[in-house]
Amino acid sequence: MKSNVLHEQQFSCPYCGESITVLLDLSIEEQDYIEDCEVCCRPIEIHYEAQDAHVTYFWASTGE
């Protein structure tokens, strides 16, 4: 069983442009989910890939 490895990922909101952060569980090697912006509250589509507890790919968009 893999242990939880949390990673704080900083990026700019694709709607308002503000710098925000999300916590990624790097024990999951690939994940897609929706996270609301901490500033403007609009839904952001998050996709990431991880390998050996390191982020190998991160993408955040409006989903449009």
C-alpha positions as CSV (number, residue, x, y, z in Angstrom):
1,M,0.0,0.0,0.0
2,K,1.3,3.4,-1.0
3,S,1.5,6.1,1.7
4,N,-0.1,9.5,1.1
5,V,2.3,12.0,-0.3
6,L,0.7,15.5,-0.4
7,H,2.2,18.2,-2.6
8,E,1.2,21.8,-2.6
9,Q,0.9,23.0,-6.3
10,Q,0.8,26.7,-7.0
11,F,-0.7,28.0,-10.3
12,S,-2.7,30.9,-11.7
13,C,-6.4,30.7,-11.9
14,P,-7.4,30.5,-15.6
15,Y,-10.4,32.8,-14.9
16,C,-9.2,35.6,-12.6
17,G,-5.4,35.1,-12.9
18,E,-4.8,35.1,-9.2
19,S,-2.1,32.8,-7.8
20,I,-3.7,29.9,-5.9
21,T,-2.7,26.5,-4.5
22,V,-4.2,23.0,-4.4
23,L,-3.0,19.9,-2.6
24,L,-2.2,16.9,-4.8
25,D,-2.1,13.4,-3.4
26,L,0.9,12.0,-5.3
27,S,0.2,8.4,-4.2
28,I,-2.4,8.6,-7.0
29,E,-0.4,8.5,-10.3
30,E,-3.0,10.3,-12.5
31,Q,-6.1,12.2,-11.5
32,D,-8.7,14.6,-13.1
33,Y,-11.1,16.6,-10.8
34,I,-12.8,20.0,-10.4
35,E,-11.6,22.4,-7.8
36,D,-13.2,25.9,-7.2
37,C,-10.9,28.9,-7.3
38,E,-10.2,30.2,-3.8
39,V,-10.6,33.8,-5.1
40,C,-13.3,33.9,-7.7
41,C,-15.0,30.6,-6.8
42,R,-15.3,29.4,-10.5
43,P,-14.7,25.7,-11.3
44,I,-11.2,24.8,-12.5
45,E,-10.5,21.5,-14.2
46,I,-7.4,20.0,-12.7
47,H,-5.3,17.2,-14.3
48,Y,-2.0,15.9,-12.9
49,E,0.3,13.0,-13.4
50,A,2.8,11.8,-10.8
51,Q,5.6,9.3,-10.7
52,D,7.8,8.3,-7.7
53,A,6.0,11.0,-5.6
54,H,6.9,13.8,-8.0
55,V,4.6,15.8,-10.3
56,T,5.4,15.0,-13.9
57,Y,2.5,16.9,-15.5
58,F,0.1,19.5,-14.2
59,W,-2.7,21.2,-16.1
60,A,-5.5,23.6,-15.0
61,S,-8.1,25.0,-17.3
62,T,-11.6,26.4,-17.5
63,G,-12.8,23.1,-19.1
64,E,-14.2,25.0,-22.0
